[in-house]
Amino acid sequence: MNRPFSPIQIIISLKQILPFLGVTFSVMAGTIFLGLLLAILLVRLKFSRHRFWNCLSDFFIHILRCTPSLVLLFIVFYGLPKLFLLLFGININFWPKIIFVIIALSLLYSAQLAEIIRSALLAVGRGQYEAALAAGLPPFMAMVRIVIPQTAVIALPNLGNSFIALLKEGALAFTIGLIDVMGKGNLIISLNYGGYALETYLALALVYWACTLLIEGLFKLLEKHFSRGRVNLA
């Protein structure tokens, strides 16, 4: 039986969905943290003087960028427990689903983030680092005080876009049973026996639109802050 469109159901769905934003943001936070660590490692290997590590980094990035996120999520969810059982004899099938989601998205995100960081570092140029060393700064301080701040300014626009993409990729988590905002939306539709699907998806769209605008606004503020005093030579 078809139900008439009910605008009030959008509000009702929103009230039920919003409490699960914490799960969505937890997935994002965990993915950004782990993905950043992996990306730094990949960039370090990319700039290594040994060709083997260069090729290994390129291969890893290429494979991950060519693998659909849903496929990678299923590979991690079904394959990681088998790998742990085979290598260590440990059963991790009872791990919280959020861990598998974070691992899968971190792998995917690290490849994108590594390319963003690499291109930003190349834009800064090695001359900045060498000039800092010539001025007497230790290598670590030269990176922290000279190279990294400039790299961050250049990378911020692409980082903002990648954060928004990550927010939307996280919506796939419901496919393995994690109840985030998308998972809750699908539960609402199921409990209504398929009814109010349009209203529920409109509520989900409003949530994702609001989160996207929030991320965009945050990165615009960061760009404005870190670009102070920066001279445009173009």
C-alpha positions as CSV (number, residue, x, y, z in Angstrom):
1,M,0.0,0.0,0.0
2,N,1.4,3.4,-1.1
3,R,1.5,6.0,1.6
4,P,1.1,9.7,0.7
5,F,4.2,11.9,1.0
6,S,4.5,13.1,4.6
7,P,6.8,16.1,5.3
8,I,6.4,15.6,9.0
9,Q,8.0,12.1,8.6
10,I,11.2,13.9,7.5
11,I,11.4,15.6,10.9
12,I,10.5,12.4,12.7
13,S,13.3,10.6,10.8
14,L,15.8,13.4,11.6
15,K,15.1,13.0,15.3
16,Q,15.9,9.3,15.1
17,I,18.9,9.7,12.8
18,L,20.8,12.5,14.5
19,P,21.9,10.6,17.7
20,F,23.9,8.3,15.4
21,L,26.0,11.1,14.1
22,G,28.5,10.2,16.8
23,V,29.1,6.9,15.1
24,T,29.7,8.5,11.8
25,F,32.1,11.1,13.2
26,S,33.9,8.3,15.2
27,V,34.5,6.5,11.9
28,M,35.8,9.7,10.3
29,A,38.1,10.5,13.2
30,G,39.5,7.0,13.4
31,T,40.0,6.9,9.6
32,I,41.7,10.3,9.5
33,F,44.1,9.3,12.3
34,L,45.0,5.9,11.0
35,G,44.9,7.0,7.3
36,L,47.3,9.9,8.1
37,L,49.8,7.6,9.7
38,L,49.7,5.2,6.7
39,A,49.9,8.2,4.3
40,I,53.0,9.6,6.0
41,L,54.6,6.1,5.7
42,L,53.7,5.9,2.0
43,V,55.1,9.3,1.3
44,R,58.3,8.5,3.2
45,L,58.7,5.4,1.1
46,K,57.9,7.4,-2.1
47,F,60.8,9.7,-1.4
48,S,63.2,7.0,-0.4
49,R,66.4,6.6,-2.3
50,H,65.9,2.9,-2.7
51,R,63.9,2.0,-5.8
52,F,62.3,-1.0,-4.1
53,W,60.5,1.1,-1.6
54,N,59.5,3.6,-4.3
55,C,57.9,0.8,-6.3
56,L,56.3,-0.7,-3.2
57,S,54.7,2.6,-2.4
58,D,53.5,3.1,-6.0
59,F,52.1,-0.4,-6.1
60,F,50.2,0.0,-2.8
61,I,48.7,3.4,-3.8
62,H,47.8,2.2,-7.3
63,I,46.0,-0.9,-6.0
64,L,44.1,1.0,-3.3
65,R,43.0,3.8,-5.7
66,C,41.8,1.2,-8.2
67,T,39.8,-0.8,-5.7
68,P,36.1,0.3,-5.2
69,S,35.5,1.2,-1.5
70,L,32.7,-1.3,-1.1
71,V,34.8,-4.1,-2.4
72,L,37.7,-3.1,-0.1
73,L,35.3,-3.0,2.8
74,F,34.1,-6.5,2.1
75,I,37.7,-7.8,1.6
76,V,38.7,-6.4,5.0
77,F,35.5,-7.5,6.8
78,Y,35.6,-11.1,5.5
79,G,39.3,-11.5,4.8
80,L,41.0,-10.0,7.9
81,P,39.5,-12.5,10.3
82,K,40.7,-15.4,8.1
83,L,44.1,-13.8,7.9
84,F,44.4,-13.4,11.7
85,L,43.2,-16.9,12.2
86,L,45.7,-18.3,9.7
87,L,48.7,-16.4,10.9
88,F,48.1,-15.9,14.6
89,G,45.3,-18.4,15.5
90,I,43.2,-15.5,16.8
91,N,39.5,-15.2,16.1
92,I,38.6,-11.6,15.5
93,N,35.1,-12.2,14.1
94,F,33.6,-10.7,17.3
95,W,35.5,-7.4,17.0
96,P,33.2,-4.4,16.8
97,K,32.2,-3.7,13.2
98,I,33.4,-0.1,13.4
99,I,37.0,-1.4,13.6
100,F,36.7,-3.2,10.2
101,V,35.1,0.0,8.7
102,I,37.9,2.2,10.0
103,I,40.6,-0.2,8.8
104,A,39.1,-0.4,5.3
105,L,38.5,3.3,4.9
106,S,41.9,4.1,6.3
107,L,43.5,2.0,3.6
108,L,41.5,3.7,1.0
109,Y,42.0,7.2,2.5
110,S,45.8,6.7,3.0
111,A,46.3,6.3,-0.8
112,Q,44.5,9.5,-1.5
113,L,46.1,11.4,1.3
114,A,49.6,10.2,0.3
115,E,49.1,11.7,-3.1
116,I,47.8,15.0,-1.6
117,I,50.8,15.3,0.7
118,R,53.3,14.3,-2.0
119,S,52.1,16.9,-4.4
120,A,52.1,19.6,-1.7
121,L,55.6,18.7,-0.7
122,L,56.7,18.9,-4.4
123,A,55.0,22.3,-4.6
124,V,57.0,23.6,-1.6
125,G,60.2,22.4,-3.2
126,R,63.4,21.0,-1.6
127,G,65.0,24.4,-1.8
128,Q,63.0,25.6,1.3
129,Y,64.3,22.6,3.3
130,E,67.9,23.2,2.2
131,A,67.7,26.9,2.9
132,A,66.5,26.1,6.4
133,L,69.4,23.7,6.9
134,A,71.8,26.3,5.6
135,A,70.4,28.8,8.1
136,G,71.4,26.4,10.9
137,L,68.1,24.6,11.7
138,P,68.3,20.9,12.5
139,P,66.6,18.6,9.9
140,F,63.6,17.9,12.2
141,M,63.0,21.6,13.0
142,A,63.4,22.5,9.4
143,M,60.6,20.2,8.5
144,V,58.4,21.2,11.4
145,R,58.9,25.0,11.2
146,I,59.5,25.6,7.5
147,V,58.3,22.8,5.2
148,I,55.2,21.4,7.0
149,P,53.4,24.7,7.5
150,Q,53.8,25.6,3.8
151,T,52.8,22.1,2.8
152,A,49.6,22.3,5.0
153,V,48.5,25.5,3.3
154,I,48.9,24.0,-0.1
155,A,47.2,20.8,0.8
156,L,44.2,22.2,2.7
157,P,41.8,22.6,-0.3
158,N,42.4,19.0,-1.4
159,L,42.2,17.8,2.2
160,G,38.8,19.4,2.6
161,N,37.6,17.6,-0.5
162,S,38.9,14.3,0.7
163,F,37.2,14.8,4.1
164,I,33.9,15.3,2.4
165,A,34.5,12.3,0.2
166,L,35.4,10.3,3.3
167,L,32.1,11.4,5.0
168,K,30.2,10.0,2.0
169,E,32.2,6.8,1.8
170,G,31.5,6.1,5.4
171,A,27.8,5.7,4.4
172,L,28.8,2.2,3.1
173,A,29.4,1.0,6.7
174,F,25.8,-0.1,7.0
175,T,26.4,-2.8,4.4
176,I,28.3,-4.8,7.0
177,G,25.8,-4.0,9.8
178,L,27.3,-0.9,11.4
179,I,24.5,1.4,12.6
180,D,25.6,4.9,11.8
181,V,23.3,7.6,10.3
182,M,22.8,5.6,7.0
183,G,22.3,2.4,8.9
184,K,19.7,4.0,11.1
185,G,17.9,5.4,8.1
186,N,17.7,2.0,6.5
187,L,16.4,0.5,9.8
188,I,13.7,3.1,9.9
189,I,12.6,2.1,6.4
190,S,12.7,-1.5,7.3
191,L,10.6,-1.0,10.5
192,N,8.0,0.8,8.3
193,Y,8.0,-2.1,5.9
194,G,9.4,0.0,3.1
195,G,7.2,3.0,3.8
196,Y,8.4,6.6,4.1
197,A,11.5,5.7,2.2
198,L,11.6,9.0,0.3
199,E,11.1,11.0,3.5
200,T,13.8,9.0,5.3
201,Y,16.3,9.5,2.5
202,L,15.5,13.2,2.3
203,A,16.3,13.4,6.1
204,L,19.6,11.6,5.4
205,A,20.4,14.0,2.6
206,L,19.8,16.9,4.9
207,V,22.2,15.4,7.5
208,Y,24.9,14.9,4.9
209,W,24.4,18.3,3.3
210,A,24.7,20.0,6.8
211,C,27.9,18.0,7.6
212,T,29.4,18.8,4.2
213,L,28.7,22.5,4.7
214,L,30.3,22.3,8.1
215,I,33.4,20.7,6.8
216,E,33.6,23.2,3.9
217,G,33.2,26.1,6.4
218,L,35.9,24.7,8.7
219,F,38.4,24.3,5.9
220,K,37.7,27.8,4.6
221,L,38.5,29.2,8.1
222,L,41.7,27.1,8.2
223,E,42.8,28.3,4.8
224,K,42.1,31.9,5.8
225,H,44.0,31.5,9.0
226,F,47.1,29.8,7.6
227,S,47.2,32.0,4.5
228,R,47.8,35.2,6.5
229,G,50.9,36.9,5.4
230,R,51.3,34.6,2.5
231,V,52.4,36.4,-0.7
232,N,50.8,35.3,-3.9
233,L,53.5,35.3,-6.6
234,A,51.2,34.3,-9.4
